[in-house]
Amino acid sequence: MVNNTPRHVVEGEVVDTSALISWPLERLFGSLASPKQKNELITNHPERMDIIDAIEIKWENPDKESIRKITDISKETGDIAGLSQIDIEILALAIENDCVLITDDYRMQNIAEYSKIEWRSVNTDGIKNIWEWEIVCMGCKMVNKTPEKPSDKKNDLGECLECGSKLKIRKKK
Ligand SMILES: [Zn+2]
């Protein structure tokens, strides 16, 4: 290790929800996040929210233009099928404010790479390459159309238009 100096105050990074939950507070100080993440924390991690409330997280909504930009990119890569509306908003915040994104979600890392958003992972090593995805039927193997919208149910992609079997996401070759 050449440089082991801890970074204390990190201003202006966009943090995903797993970063809000597991990052040390001094690293979260001054970070940007979406008000939807705040709601998520209030609902699922109220004790953590009490602590988070004590530091200066900036809860900001991304503008429509950046949401549209990220939605278009995730349609292009096929990641949209595995992203939630909150994920899209977090990415939109990063692109809009030209911030580093902190996330362990490999789909979000993928979109970040694609959109030239600088990113860092919370706990994992992160992705090494840009990936593209397609939606394929588990029955007839037909490649189905990539959805237009992010999904609420990350693992339910619906049914094949051709044969009605379940769909799954596959890495494009
Ligand atoms: Zn099918």
Boltz pocket constraint, residues with backbone or C-beta under 6 A from the ligand:
constraints:
  - pocket:
      binder: B
      contacts: [[A, 137], [A, 138], [A, 139], [A, 140], [A, 141], [A, 142], [A, 160], [A, 161], [A, 162], [A, 163], [A, 164], [A, 165]]
      max_distance: 6.0
